[in-house]
């Protein structure tokens, strides 16, 4: 059965390959997505490392001056997705969106490199390294206004956790009166109960309109966006990615860049406590406008281990949440605490389990010696795929597939976990 699923996962990546980049799902997401491609590159590396490098190289062909890497690259026209390139109006070639996504790329580059550390691939790593470095500098310079070593996001889509309840209160003040009429494409392919609501989409589009009104001036957006939230997920992912990029800098003999990365890591280790919610006793995002923590335990709350953070009291509190949630669901880790009144087992980031987040959580737990919890996450992730196939997400209650099927990053995670 395992060998058959290995072959099925490889076949999905091949089928979703569009010639240098991979779409997440041919029907729902017909373009290249930033953090999807990072996970896909790691998946390809298990059986075709050269194709893994190509995935990252293609993504960084769309990098803007200044280091920014967009969350969508519209390499080809396709009217099956909304909002498309005309709505974003980024003015770039290739056409892209104007926001970014969680910076997994450096971590992916390290994984792909370590899979096959050959002379040929070292040359490709050397060519990619300065682009990765520029991306990380962009986060430092553009998305950390208080110099805490965290990531302040300006759009829910940037976080990758599009409709997490963490964005509800920060989104409430947004003016959606000028959004106008539009036709979504996602609900034409998928059951609406699995997708964000119309109000959430209105807010997404209002923020796109704001960014477009600035000419996608990233510095101005960072200062003036009506949605500015310190995202615990992106912050933990960037801290981990800085550690992985440091390993690559040392490998390549980049002494100055290595020192720069050590400074970034030290800043995060000193400042990321800003994202600890003392009342809820969890890691949580914080609204930078109201200064209030979200108050939600989400799957991102468990990424502190992946980020390499160690604090006995915070770790104990986090693991207590883990144990409590694990007793409530069949499959870990739900994207929202199942005891929360807003929990919905199939609605996108308000309940379903996501294999990519599980991979990060499981990796962190195992690395820090939390073997029982880490093995539970790995086992549950593999069990859902065994039971249901390679879906976008899964119900934590019964493992039913949610969202698109034949999903690239889920197939990639199967291949990564199959080696454990």
C-alpha positions, 0 to 999 in steps of 0.5 A: 500500500505504501509503495502504491501511494508513493507512486500516486503521490509522484504521479500527482506532482507530475500531472500538476507540473506545468513546465517548471512550476507546479499548480496546487490543483488543476481546477481550483488553483491554476497558477504557481503559489509561493509556499505551495512550491516550496513544499512541492520542491521538497516532495520532488526532491525525494525522487527527482532533485533536479526538478525540485531545484527547478520549482524554486528557481522558477518561483524566484524568477518572479522576485521583485526588485527589493527582494519581495516574492509574490504569493501568486505568479500568473505564468499563463492566462486562466479564467478559472481563478478569481482574482486574476492578474487584471484585478491585482494589476501589479504591473510586473512581468511576469504578472503576479499578485502584490502580497507574499506568503509564508517564507518556506523557500529557504527551508525547502532549499536546504532540504532539496540540497541535503537530499542530493549534495552534488557539485551540479546542485551546489552551483544551483544553490549558489545561484539561488542563495542571494535571492533567498537572502534578499527575500529574508532581508525584505521581511526584516526591512519591510514587515517588522516595523518594531524590530521584534524579529516577527512578521507583520502581515497586511492581508489574510491571504499572505498568512496562508491561513486565509480565513483563520478566526485570528483575522476576524477582529482585525478585519471587522473595521475594514470598509467593504462598501466599494468592493462591488460585484464579483464572481468567485470561481472557487465555489464553482468547483467546491462546496461553499461550506468548505470555503471562506464566506462572502464577507471574508472575500469582501475583506480580501478584495478590499485589501487588494484594492487598497494595495493596488491604490498604492501602486503596490508600494510595499513600504507604504502598504506596511505603514498604512494598511488597515489590516496589520497583524503580527502573524504567529505562523509566518513569524515562526516559519521565518525564524526557522527559515533563517536558521536553515538559510544560516546553515546554507550560508555557512556551507557556502562560506558566506561569512557576512551573510551568516553574521547577518542571519545570526543577528536576525535570529537573535532579534527573533529569539529576543522579541517573539515573546510579543506573540505569547498570549499570557491569558490564553497561555498559547502562541497567538497572532496580535493585531498591531493596530489595537495591540490585542492578541487574537486569543485563539489556539490554532495549529500555528500555535504549535510551530514554536518547536519548529522555530527552534524556541525553547522555554520550559513554561511556554513549552509545557503550556503549549503541550497541555493544549496539544494533549487537550486537543488530541483527546477531542479529535481523531486526527491531529492537528486541527487548524482551530481548537475544537473546543472553540465555538467557531470550530467547523471541521470542513471550513478551510482554516476553521477546523480542518487538518492541513498536511503541510502544517502537520509536517512543520509541527511534527518536524519541530516536535521530533527535533526537540525530543517530543517523540510521543507528540511528534509521532502522533502528528506524523501517524495521523497525517499518514493515516488520513492520506491512507484513508482518503487520498491526497486532499487539500485538507482533512476533517480532524473528526473523521479524516474526510477530504476537504477542498481540492483533491489530487493536491500537490503539497499534500502529495509532497508531504506524503513523500517526505513522511514516507521516509521517516 
